Amino acid sequence: MLSRTADHFFWMARYAERAENTARMLEVSYQTALLSTTDQYAEGNWRGVLEISELSDQYFATFSRASATDVIDFMVQDPDNPSSMLSCVRAARENARAVRGVLPTEVWETLNGTWLEMNKMLKGRVLQKDPVRLFDWIKLRSHLLRGVQVGTMLRDEAYHFTRLGTFLERADNTARILDVKFQRGTPHDSAGSQVDVSAEFYYWASLLRSLSGFEIYRRLYRDAISSRAVVELLILREDMPRSLAACTGNMAKMVASLHDSASHTTVKMAGRLYADLKYGSVSEIFATGLHEYLETYLSRVNELGERISRDFLVPFK
């Protein structure tokens, strides 16, 4: 497959996944804001959204503070923000349009329909009236797109590059949201007293729901939500679809399926990253420090992405 064609499939999937991840992140922040007990914590909550996406500098070049209204608008429909949901859907559609000749019609129609309907919803001020409705809709459209891809695409290189882009983007997002949310911790009052047990439960529950992990957590652990169990589920449990282990394992499989004589090092890098997660433990993670562990993981994932770009795609974006 030509590098440029592979690049379009890869980035079509990454941008579509990024739009969904942004919707998930905004939804959990919106729900967490309802639990905030101080203005300082509320603003910190929205700053966290910008930090996860590494967009703080761009945002504060225009706005003086991180308010719910401004951050949501910036992350949903700001055309100058390349990671806004609108920009991501547009980019996914443009990449799909570039390979329409080899893309199943159903995949194109799903993406094109999402783009057209999203513009209609934004013009109808759905974002201002009911932002959660828009977030849920984007998630459902992303689920539909993945289902259409799995159900209609030939299991060839195009399919492998599409899945590789999805899992690479998802792994990056899961690590970022875990890092920022765990650093900020649960809401507390101005006196710094211990947070109410119910507020703490809803904080971790909203985080799990943002990664479709709440029901899975309750099924696997049953007891009260603890930060240690959340870390185990979202990092090490390979049966959790959005965990780092699951995403990295799938990345390793896709890279192995695509490898050639020039990509041996990339295959080994992906396999080693997966092995570290497969045979890791929660105790080792906390002994290292969760923030340090996730920073290292993100660095390795970014390096893997750059190697994939050099080996298979056009120059890294």
C-alpha positions in Angstrom: 0.0 0.0 0.0 1.2 3.5 -0.8 2.4 5.5 2.2 -0.1 8.3 1.5 -3.0 5.9 1.3 -2.0 4.2 4.5 -1.6 7.7 6.1 -5.2 8.6 5.2 -6.6 5.4 6.8 -4.5 5.8 9.9 -5.4 9.5 10.5 -9.1 9.0 9.6 -9.3 6.6 12.5 -7.2 8.7 14.8 -9.3 11.8 14.3 -12.5 9.9 14.7 -11.3 8.4 17.9 -10.1 11.8 19.1 -13.5 13.3 18.6 -15.0 10.6 20.7 -12.3 10.9 23.4 -12.9 14.7 23.6 -16.6 14.1 24.1 -15.9 11.6 26.8 -13.5 13.9 28.5 -15.9 16.9 28.4 -18.8 14.8 29.7 -16.8 13.6 32.8 -15.6 17.1 33.5 -19.1 18.5 33.1 -20.4 15.9 35.6 -17.4 16.4 38.0 -18.1 20.2 38.0 -21.5 19.5 39.5 -19.7 18.0 42.5 -17.3 20.9 42.9 -17.4 22.6 46.3 -15.1 25.6 45.5 -14.7 27.9 42.6 -11.0 27.1 42.6 -11.6 23.4 42.2 -14.2 24.1 39.5 -11.7 26.1 37.4 -9.0 23.5 38.1 -11.4 20.9 36.7 -11.7 22.7 33.4 -8.0 23.5 33.3 -7.5 19.8 33.5 -9.4 19.3 30.2 -6.9 21.7 28.5 -3.9 20.0 30.1 -5.0 16.6 28.9 -5.2 17.9 25.3 -2.0 20.1 25.7 -4.1 23.1 24.6 -3.6 25.4 27.6 -1.3 27.9 25.8 -3.6 28.2 22.8 -6.7 28.6 25.1 -5.2 31.2 27.4 -3.9 33.2 24.5 -7.6 34.2 24.0 -9.3 33.6 27.4 -8.3 34.8 30.9 -9.8 32.0 32.9 -11.0 28.4 32.4 -14.8 28.6 32.6 -17.1 25.8 31.7 -18.8 27.7 28.9 -15.6 28.9 27.2 -13.7 25.6 27.6 -16.6 23.5 26.2 -17.1 25.9 23.3 -13.3 25.8 22.6 -13.1 22.0 22.7 -16.3 21.4 20.7 -16.6 23.9 17.9 -13.6 26.3 17.8 -12.4 26.1 14.1 -9.0 27.3 15.2 -8.5 24.5 17.6 -7.2 21.4 15.7 -8.4 19.1 18.5 -11.9 20.4 18.8 -14.6 17.9 18.1 -15.7 19.8 15.0 -12.1 20.0 13.6 -11.6 16.3 14.3 -14.7 15.2 12.5 -13.8 17.4 9.6 -10.3 16.0 9.4 -11.6 12.4 9.7 -14.0 13.1 6.8 -11.3 14.7 4.6 -9.0 11.7 5.1 -11.9 9.4 4.2 -12.7 11.4 1.2 -9.1 11.1 -0.1 -9.4 7.3 -0.2 -13.0 6.9 -1.2 -12.0 4.7 -4.1 -10.8 2.0 -1.7 -13.0 2.8 1.2 -16.3 0.9 1.7 -19.3 3.1 0.8 -20.9 2.5 4.2 -17.8 3.9 6.0 -17.8 7.1 3.9 -21.6 7.6 4.3 -21.3 7.2 8.1 -18.5 9.8 8.4 -20.1 12.2 5.9 -23.4 11.9 7.7 -21.8 12.6 11.0 -20.2 15.7 9.6 -23.4 17.0 8.1 -25.6 16.2 11.2 -23.0 17.7 13.6 -23.1 21.0 11.8 -26.8 21.0 11.8 -26.9 20.3 15.6 -24.4 23.1 16.3 -26.4 25.6 14.3 -29.5 24.5 16.2 -27.6 25.4 19.5 -27.8 21.9 20.9 -24.4 22.6 22.6 -25.9 25.5 24.6 -29.2 23.8 25.4 -28.0 20.3 26.3 -24.2 19.7 25.9 -24.5 16.1 27.3 -26.8 15.2 24.4 -24.2 16.3 21.9 -21.4 14.4 23.8 -23.5 11.2 23.8 -24.4 11.6 20.2 -20.7 11.9 19.2 -19.9 8.7 21.2 -22.7 6.8 19.5 -21.6 8.0 16.0 -18.1 6.8 16.8 -19.4 3.4 17.9 -21.4 3.2 14.6 -18.3 4.1 12.6 -16.2 1.4 14.2 -19.0 -1.1 13.8 -19.2 -0.3 10.1 -15.5 -0.5 9.7 -15.3 -3.9 11.3 -18.4 -5.2 9.4 -17.4 -4.0 5.9 -13.6 -3.6 5.5 -11.5 -6.3 4.0 -8.9 -7.6 6.5 -6.0 -6.1 4.5 -3.5 -3.3 5.2 -6.1 -0.6 5.1 -8.0 -2.3 7.9 -4.8 -2.8 10.0 -3.8 0.9 9.6 -7.3 2.0 10.6 -7.3 -0.2 13.7 -3.7 0.9 14.5 -4.7 4.5 14.4 -7.7 3.9 16.7 -5.8 2.0 19.4 -2.8 4.4 19.4 -5.1 7.4 19.9 -7.2 5.6 22.5 -4.1 4.6 24.5 -2.7 8.1 24.5 -6.1 9.5 25.7 -6.6 6.9 28.5 -3.1 7.6 29.9 -3.6 11.4 29.7 -7.0 11.4 31.4 -5.8 9.1 34.1 -2.7 11.2 34.8 -4.6 14.5 35.1 -7.6 13.2 37.0 -5.5 11.4 39.5 -3.2 14.4 40.1 -6.2 16.6 40.7 -7.9 14.2 43.0 -11.4 14.4 44.4 -13.3 17.6 45.3 -12.7 19.1 48.7 -14.0 22.1 50.5 -12.1 25.4 51.2 -10.9 24.2 54.6 -9.2 21.2 53.0 -11.3 18.7 55.0 -11.8 15.1 53.8 -14.2 14.8 50.9 -17.6 13.4 51.5 -17.7 9.7 50.8 -20.6 10.1 48.3 -18.8 12.8 46.5 -15.7 10.7 46.2 -17.7 7.8 44.9 -19.3 9.9 42.1 -15.9 11.4 41.2 -14.4 8.0 40.5 -17.6 6.7 39.0 -17.7 9.6 36.5 -14.0 8.9 35.6 -14.8 5.3 35.0 -17.9 6.2 33.0 -15.8 8.5 30.8 -13.9 5.3 29.7 -16.9 3.0 29.7 -15.5 1.3 32.7 -18.1 1.8 35.5 -20.2 -1.3 34.8 -17.2 -3.4 34.2 -15.7 -2.2 37.5 -18.8 -3.1 39.4 -18.9 -6.5 37.8 -15.2 -7.3 38.5 -14.6 -5.7 41.9 -18.1 -5.4 43.4 -16.9 -3.5 46.5 -16.5 0.3 46.9 -14.5 2.1 44.3 -10.9 2.5 45.3 -8.1 4.3 43.4 -5.9 1.2 43.5 -8.6 -0.9 41.7 -9.3 1.9 39.2 -5.6 2.0 38.3 -5.5 -1.8 37.9 -8.6 -1.8 35.7 -7.6 1.1 33.4 -3.9 0.2 33.1 -3.4 -3.6 33.5 -6.7 -5.4 32.8 -6.5 -6.5 29.2 -10.2 -7.5 29.3 -11.1 -3.8 29.8 -11.4 -2.4 26.2 -10.0 1.0 26.9 -7.2 0.0 29.3 -3.6 0.6 28.4 -3.0 -3.1 28.2 -5.8 -3.7 25.8 -4.9 -0.8 23.5 -1.2 -1.7 23.6 -1.8 -5.3 22.9 -3.9 -4.5 19.9 -1.3 -2.0 18.6 1.4 -4.7 18.9 -0.8 -7.1 16.8 -1.5 -4.5 14.1 2.2 -3.6 13.9 3.2 -7.2 13.6 0.6 -7.7 10.8 2.1 -4.8 8.9 5.8 -5.4 9.5 8.4 -5.6 6.7 12.2 -5.8 6.6 12.5 -2.1 7.6 10.2 -2.2 10.6 11.7 -4.9 12.8 12.7 -2.4 15.5 9.2 -1.0 15.6 7.7 -4.4 16.0 10.0 -5.1 18.9 9.3 -1.8 20.5 5.5 -2.4 20.4 5.9 -5.9 21.7 8.2 -4.8 24.6 5.7 -2.1 25.6 2.9 -4.6 25.6 4.9 -7.1 27.6 5.6 -4.5 30.3 1.9 -4.0 30.8 1.0 -7.7 30.5 3.4 -8.7 33.3 3.2 -5.6 35.4 1.5 -5.1 38.7 -0.3 -2.3 40.6 2.3 -2.4 43.4 5.1 -1.7 40.8 3.1 1.2 39.4 2.6 2.9 42.8 6.2 2.1 43.8 7.3 4.0 40.6 4.7 6.7 41.2 1.6 6.8 39.0 2.4 10.2 37.4 6.0 9.0 36.6 4.7 5.7 35.2 2.1 7.4 32.9 4.7 10.0 31.7 7.0 7.2 30.8 4.2 5.3 29.0 3.2 8.4 27.0 6.8 9.0 26.0 7.1 5.4 24.7 3.7 5.6 22.9 4.7 8.8 21.2 8.0 7.3 20.2 6.2 4.3 18.8 3.9 6.6 16.9 6.9 8.4 15.3 8.5 5.1 14.3 5.2 3.9 12.7 5.1 7.2 10.8 8.7 6.8 9.6 8.3 3.1 8.7 4.9 3.2 7.0 3.4 6.6 6.5 4.1 10.1 5.3 6.1 12.4 7.6 4.7 12.6 11.2 1.9 15.1 11.7 
